[in-house]
Amino acid sequence: MNALVEVVLPGEVEPEGLQVRHGGAVPSPGPGQVVIRMEATGVSFAEQQMRRGRYYDQPPYPFVPGYDLVGTVLTPGDLAGTRVAALTKVGGWASHVVVDAADVVPVPDGIDAAEAETLVVNGVTAWQMLHRKARVRAGQTVLVHGANGGVGSVLVQLARAAGIEVIGTASARHHEHLRALGVVPVDYRTEDIPARVRELAPEGVAAVFDHVGGPGIVDSWRLLAPGGTLVSYGTASTRDDTGSKQWPVLKLLGRVWLWNALPNRRRAYFYNVWAGRALSRSRFRDRLRADLTQVFTALQRGDVTARIAGRFPLDHAAEALRLAESGTVAGKVVLHP
């Protein structure tokens, strides 16, 4: 493929409003950069929010979405021919992508590009929330909301591999799979989640991982045991809201600040994978490399199984986005050239 193919988000449109552009020139790298020939990129919740104009700090329209990717470095040099993963935030839905060389992480041999792609932002998010923020120990119990989702499905597997007991919310159709992973499922549609979690963990849980936000975040806080940690990492409940896209996040940050100011033995965090990058880019890169390497190692060991909800050619991005938004799939929808 010698010409650029990219998917452009022109504004607040339905998935079918995405524009596919063919025939552009392959971008040239600047100093310290490499060109990656994309082999797999994914559809995350971020793109779902971006097309609605609801992502907290998305760029102005039009732009190429795509939060992460896996591909082969084309640029001459030490990395030439190496399969790598990269976090991009935007720009990944293209056949060729330019990134800083220092931001790429080699993908171990033997890992399929699509499988690796499902674990880039999802895997780093899950690993860092579990091991860097909550620091949960073997034998403790955690609650994972959306245990069948892109991040949740990785998180529950990493937790079980670390000897952690997991309660996971999901719709009933995903319960059999969760039980097979050793997760105790709770149906968020039909069950009283706080009451059921209290039955399973009368003293509270060591950590709650909450991507939903909204009023339910208060229940997540109240379910913590003394010394427990709430890690909030999204506001999915406000996906279809109108009005300010900043307000749900600012409101959540306000709650976190207030809870942490109270004289109690519990902590709350609002997690974002980019946190700290502006203050210490080198530290951000070091952590990304170390943590993503741990996730890839877990995949190689069989501790984590990549869940691919669907595979679509890049020029079928609208169909892929529609499927990802349907709420009917488990794992991540992947795009390929």
For each residue, the residues with C-beta under 8 A, 3 or more apart:
1: 5 37 95 96 337
2: 26
3: 22 23 24 25 26 95
4: 21 22 23 24 25 26 27 94 95 96
5: 1 20 21 22 24 94 95 314 315 337
6: 20 21 24 64 93 94 95
7: 18 19 20 21 64 65 66 93 94 314 315 317
8: 18 19 20 21 62 63 64
9: 13 18 19 47 50 51 61 62 63 64 65
10: 13 17 18 19 61 62
11: 17 53 61 62
12: 51 52 53 61
13: 9 10 16 17 18 51
14: 17 51
15: 18 51 317 318 319 321 322 325
16: 13 318 322
17: 10 11 13 14 51 318
18: 7 8 9 10 13 15 51 317 318 321
19: 7 8 9 10 62
20: 5 6 7 8 314 315 317
21: 4 5 6 7 8 24
22: 3 4 5 315
23: 3 4
24: 3 4 5 6 21
25: 3 4
26: 2 3 4 35 95 96
27: 4 35 96 97 98
28: 35 98
29: 33 34 35 75 98
30: 33 98
31:
32: 100 101 102
33: 29 30 75 98 99 100 101
34: 29 73 74 75 77 79 98 99 100 101 104
35: 26 27 28 29 73 74 75 96 97 98
36: 69 71 72 73 74 84 86 96 97 98 99 104
37: 1 71 72 73 74 95 96 337
38: 41 69 70 71 92 94 95 96 97 314 336 337
39: 69 70 71 72 83 113 114 336 337
40: 69 70 71 113 114 116 117 334 335 336
41: 38 66 68 69 70 92 93 117 314 334 335 336
42: 66 67 68 69 92 117 118 120 121 150 332 333 334 335
43: 47 48 317 320 321 323 324 332 333 334 335
44: 47 48 67 68 121 122 150 332
45: 48 49 150 211 234 236 239
46: 49 50 55 65 67 89
47: 9 43 44 50 51 65 66 67 321 324
48: 43 44 45 51 52 239 321 324 325
49: 45 46 52 54 55 58 239 245
50: 9 46 47 53 54 55 58 65 90
51: 9 12 13 14 15 17 18 47 48 65 321
52: 12 48 49 239 240
53: 11 12 50 58 245
54: 49 50 238 239 241 245
55: 46 49 50 58 245
56: 245 246 249
57:
58: 49 50 53 55 63 90
59: 63 90
60: 63
61: 9 10 11 12
62: 8 9 10 11 19
63: 8 9 58 59 60 90 91
64: 6 7 8 9 90 91 92 93 94
65: 7 9 46 47 50 51 90 91 92 93
66: 7 41 42 47 69 88 90 91 92 93 94 97
67: 42 44 46 47 87 88 89 90 92 121
68: 41 42 44 85 86 87 88 92 117 120 121
69: 36 38 39 40 41 42 66 85 86 88 92 97 117 120
70: 38 39 40 41 83 84 85 86 107 113 114 116 117 120
71: 36 37 38 39 40 83 84 97 113
72: 36 37 39 81 82 83 84
73: 34 35 36 37 77 79 80 81 82 84 104
74: 34 35 36 37 80 96
75: 29 33 34 35 79 80 101
76: 80
77: 34 73 80 101
78:
79: 34 73 75 82 84 101 104
80: 73 74 75 76 77
81: 72 73
82: 72 73 79 106
83: 39 70 71 72 106 107 113 116
84: 36 70 71 72 73 79 104 105 106 107
85: 68 69 70 104 105 106 107 116 117 120 292
86: 36 68 69 70 92 97 99 103 104 105 120
87: 67 68 103 120 121 124 273 288
88: 66 67 68 69 91 92 97 99
89: 46 67 274
90: 50 58 59 63 64 65 66 67
91: 63 64 65 66 88 94 97
92: 38 41 42 64 65 66 67 68 69 86 88 97
93: 6 7 41 64 65 66 314 317 335
94: 4 5 6 7 38 64 66 91 97 314
95: 1 3 4 5 6 26 37 38 314 337
96: 1 4 26 27 35 36 37 38 74
97: 27 35 36 38 66 69 71 86 88 91 92 94
98: 27 28 29 30 33 34 35 36
99: 33 34 36 86 88 103 104
100: 32 33 34 103 104
101: 32 33 34 75 77 79 104
102: 32 285
103: 86 87 99 100 285 288
104: 34 36 73 79 84 85 86 99 100 101
105: 84 85 86 288 289 292 293
106: 82 83 84 85
107: 70 83 84 85 111 113 116 296
108: 111 296 297 300
109:
110: 300
111: 107 108 115 116 296 299 300
112: 115 116 306
113: 39 40 70 71 83 107 116 117 336
114: 39 40 70 117 118 306 308 311 334 336
115: 111 112 118 119 299 306 308
116: 40 70 83 85 107 111 112 113 119 120 296 299 306
117: 40 41 42 68 69 70 85 113 114 120 332 334
118: 42 114 115 122 123 150 154 306 307 308 331 332 334
119: 115 116 122 123 154 292 295 296 299 304 306
120: 42 68 69 70 85 86 87 116 117 123 124 292
121: 42 44 67 68 87 124 125 273
122: 44 118 119 125 126 150 151 153 154 332
123: 118 119 120 126 127 154 291 292 295 296 304
124: 87 120 121 127 128 273 288 291 292 295
125: 121 122 128 129 151 154 233 271 273
126: 122 123 129 130 151 152 154 155 158 295
127: 123 124 130 131 132 158 291 292 294 295
128: 124 125 131 132 133 271 273 287 291
129: 125 126 132 133 134 155 209 231 233 271
130: 126 127 133 134 136 155 158 159 162 164 207 209
131: 127 128 134 135 136 158 162 291
132: 127 128 129 135 287 291
133: 128 129 130 229 231 269 271
134: 129 130 131 142 206 207 209 229 231
135: 131 132 229
136: 130 131 140 142 159 162 164 206 207 229
137: 140 164 206
138: 162 163 164
139: 163 164 165
140: 136 137 164 165 205 206 207
141: 164 165 166 167 200 201 205 206
142: 134 136 159 164 165 166 167 205 206 207 208 209
143: 166 167 168 169 197 201 205 207 208 209 220 223
144: 147 152 155 156 159 166 167 168 169 183 209
145: 152 168 169 188 208 209 210 211 212 220
146: 149 151 152 169 170 211 212 236
147: 144 152 153 155 156 166 168 169 170 174 178 183 185
148: 152 153 168 170 171 174 177 178 330 331
149: 146 152 153 211 330
150: 42 44 45 118 122 153 154 331 332
151: 122 125 126 146 154 155 211 233
152: 126 144 145 146 147 148 149 155 156 168 170 209 211
153: 122 147 148 149 150 156 157 307 330 331
154: 118 119 122 123 125 126 150 151 157 158 295 304
155: 126 129 130 144 147 151 152 158 159 209
156: 144 147 152 153 159 160 166 168 178 181 183
157: 153 154 160 161 181 298 303 304 305
158: 126 127 130 131 154 155 161 162 295 298 303 304
159: 130 136 142 144 155 156 162 164 166
160: 156 157 163 164 166 181 182 183
161: 157 158 298 303 304
162: 130 131 136 138 158 159
163: 138 139 160
164: 130 136 137 138 139 140 141 142 159 160 206
165: 139 140 141 142 184
166: 141 142 143 144 147 156 159 160 181 182 183 184
167: 141 142 143 144 183 184 185 186 197 200 201 205
168: 143 144 145 147 148 152 156 178 183 184 185 186
169: 143 144 145 146 147 185 186 187 188 193
170: 146 147 148 152 174 175 178 185 186 187 188
171: 148 174 187 188 189
172: 175 187 189 190
173:
174: 147 148 170 171 177 178 185 330
175: 170 172 178 179 185 187
176: 179 180
177: 148 174 180 181 330
178: 147 148 156 168 170 174 175 181 183 184 185
179: 175 176 182 183 184 185
180: 176 177
181: 156 157 160 166 177 178
182: 160 166 179
183: 144 147 156 160 166 167 168 178 179
184: 165 166 167 168 178 179 200
185: 147 167 168 169 170 174 175 178 179
186: 167 168 169 170 191 193 196 197
187: 169 170 171 172 175 190 191
188: 145 169 170 171 191 193
189: 171 172
190: 172 187
191: 186 187 188 195 196
192: 195 196
193: 169 186 188 196 197 216 219
194: 197 198 219 222 223
195: 191 192 198 199
196: 186 191 192 193 199 200
197: 143 167 186 193 194 200 201 205 223
198: 194 195 201 202 223
199: 195 196 202
200: 141 167 184 196 197
201: 141 143 167 197 198 204 205 223 225
202: 198 199
203: 225
204: 201 223 224 225 226 228
205: 140 141 142 143 167 197 201 208 223 224 225 228
206: 134 136 137 140 141 142 164 224 225 227 228 229
207: 130 134 136 140 142 143 224 228 229 230 231
208: 142 143 145 205 220 221 223 224 228 229 230 231
209: 129 130 134 142 143 144 145 152 155 231 233
210: 145 213 216 217 220 230 231 232 233 234
211: 45 145 146 149 151 152 232 233 234 236
212: 145 146 216 217 234 235 236 237
213: 210 216 217 232 234 235 236 237 238 248 252
214: 217 235 237 238 248
215: 218 237
216: 193 210 212 213 219 220 237
217: 210 212 213 214 220 221 230 232 252 255
218: 215 221 222 255
219: 193 194 216 222 223
220: 143 145 208 210 216 217 223 224 230 232
221: 208 217 218 224 230 255 259 266 268
222: 194 218 219
223: 143 194 197 198 201 204 205 208 219 220
224: 204 205 206 207 208 220 221 228 229 230 266
225: 201 203 204 205 206 228
226: 204 265 266
227: 206 265 266
228: 204 205 206 207 208 224 225 266 267
229: 133 134 135 136 206 207 208 224 266 267 268 269
230: 207 208 210 217 220 221 224 256 259 266 267 268 269
231: 129 133 134 207 208 209 210 268 269 271
232: 210 211 213 217 220 252 256 268 269 270 271
233: 125 129 151 209 210 211 270 271 272
234: 45 210 211 212 213
235: 212 213 214 238 239 248 249 252
236: 45 146 211 212 213 239
237: 212 213 214 215 216
238: 54 213 214 235 241 248
239: 45 48 49 52 54 235 236
240: 52
241: 54 238 248
242:
243: 247
244: 247
245: 49 53 54 55 56 248 249
246: 56 249 250
247: 243 244 250 251
248: 213 214 235 238 241 245 251 252
249: 56 235 245 246 252 253 270
250: 246 247 253 254
251: 247 248 254 255
252: 213 217 232 235 248 249 255 256 270
253: 249 250 256 257 270
254: 250 251 257 258
255: 217 218 221 251 252 258 259 268
256: 230 232 252 253 259 260 268 269 270
257: 253 254 260 261
258: 254 255 261 262
259: 221 230 255 256 262 264 266 267 268
260: 256 257 267 268
261: 257 258
262: 258 259
263:
264: 259
265: 226 227
266: 221 224 226 227 228 229 230 259
267: 228 229 230 259 260
268: 221 229 230 231 232 255 256 259 260
269: 133 229 230 231 232 256
270: 232 233 249 252 253 256
271: 125 128 129 133 231 232 233 275
272: 233 275
273: 87 121 124 125 128
274: 89 277 284
275: 271 272
276: 279 280 283 284
277: 274 280 281 284
278: 281
279: 276
280: 276 277 283 284
281: 277 278 284 285
282: 285 286
283: 276 280 286 287
284: 274 276 277 280 281 287 288
285: 102 103 281 282 288 289
286: 282 283 289 290
287: 128 132 283 284 290 291
288: 87 103 105 124 284 285 291 292
289: 105 285 286 292 293
290: 286 287 293 294
291: 123 124 127 128 131 132 287 288 294 295
292: 85 105 119 120 123 124 127 288 289 295 296
293: 105 289 290 296 297
294: 127 290 291 297 298
295: 119 123 124 126 127 154 158 291 292 298 299 304
296: 107 108 111 116 119 123 292 293 299 300
297: 108 293 294 300 301
298: 157 158 161 294 295 301 303 304
299: 111 115 116 119 295 296 302 303 304 305 306
300: 108 110 111 296 297
301: 297 298
302: 299 305
303: 157 158 161 298 299
304: 119 123 154 157 158 161 295 298 299
305: 157 299 302
306: 112 114 115 116 118 119 299 331
307: 118 153 330 331 332
308: 114 115 118 311 331 332 333 334
309: 323 324 329 330 331 332 333 334
310: 320 323 329 333 334
311: 114 308 333 334 335 336
312: 316 317 319 320 323 333 334 335 336
313: 316 335 336 337
314: 5 7 20 38 41 93 94 95 317 335 336 337
315: 5 7 20 22
316: 312 313 319 320 335
317: 7 15 18 20 43 93 312 314 320 321 335
318: 15 16 17 18 321 322
319: 15 312 316 322 323
320: 43 310 312 316 317 323 324 333 334 335
321: 15 18 43 47 48 51 317 318 324 325 333
322: 15 16 318 319 325 326
323: 43 309 310 312 319 320 326 328 329 333
324: 43 47 48 309 320 321 329 332 333
325: 15 48 321 322
326: 322 323 329
327:
328: 323
329: 309 310 323 324 326 333
330: 148 149 153 174 177 307 309
331: 118 148 150 153 306 307 308 309
332: 42 43 44 117 118 122 150 307 308 309 324
333: 42 43 308 309 310 311 312 320 321 323 324 329
334: 40 41 42 43 114 117 118 308 309 310 311 312 320
335: 40 41 42 43 93 311 312 313 314 316 317 320
336: 38 39 40 41 113 114 311 312 313 314
337: 1 5 37 38 39 95 313 314
